[in-house]
């Protein structure tokens, strides 16, 4: 995967990124860059970057010389502090890869120091760096393992490797942080995945048989490999599937035949426990016939899934059930008033 390093008068150490990171960045027209070289050319053309450290050094010296000349010759109004003419929008343009929170820190630091190198140093010393880029700092030495661009590029590359095996990178976010904290490079991360896959793929039939025999769960190949890659993810997968089995059992006991495996897994992912499932399904079984009959009389559609959803706090399902119940209550009240009128006990129709 191609990598490009470019330089700026305020980042003479250079910033390196690859194609994967470049494809996450947007052009002014809203489309994404295709390659690291294309993104680099854009920054060189629009944000004072250069291809070489020597060019950036020359630019820095020129800017410093011009700064002193301005201070010596301009009037007080024209020679207002540079920070007063520096906006957040300009900082975003200069550093498009920075998190918005760090842009604020950088701008504040620059306002104080009037020196971009010092402002960047102050920003990188801020504890917010570890929040935005977890694992970027070596806690033993306090030194950053990489630049912000290198961090984002590393994460994007690791995500790409995970997608190669049909794994959802979001589920492995903590494992990627662990890899960065352990000084594992993206290439080493990819090699470990490759070696792990080659080692487990030949044993997948036996592993699947073991899970089926012990837990009654037929895992897909990707799930088995995910559990090998990350014990943390494996624990979540295993607990989620076991909980789904428990939820499915409670549904069967309550006579909720419409709760299939997929629906049970969905409820498990939402955090529903077996105890909660028992209460929800028993309540649903008790009220569903009356609610569904009322819905049909109102020319509305109501399913057991929606009743369950209303019990679990789904807003749309709650509103639907409430409308059906309210209309049914109004109808009952109306019919009661009509009956009283016919017997002569009450004059007129009563709705309450």
Protein Blocks (a to p, Z undefined) as FASTA:
>chain_A
ZZdddddfklmnopaddfklmmmpccfkopacfbfklmmmmmmmmnopafbfklmmmmmm
mmmmmmmmmmmmmcfklmgcfklmpcfklmmmmmmmbcfklmmmmmmmmmmnopaklmmm
mmmmpmklmmmmghkacfknopafbdfklmmmmmmmmmmmmmmnopafklmmmmmmmmmm
nopafklmmmmmmmmmmmmmmmmmmmmmmmmmmnopacdfklmmmmmmpmmlmmmmmmmm
mmmmmmmmmmmmnopaklcfklmmmmmmnopafklmmmmmmmmmmmmmmmmmmmmmnopa
cdfklmmmmmnopaklmmmmmmmmmmmmmmmmmmmmmmmmmnopagcjddZZ
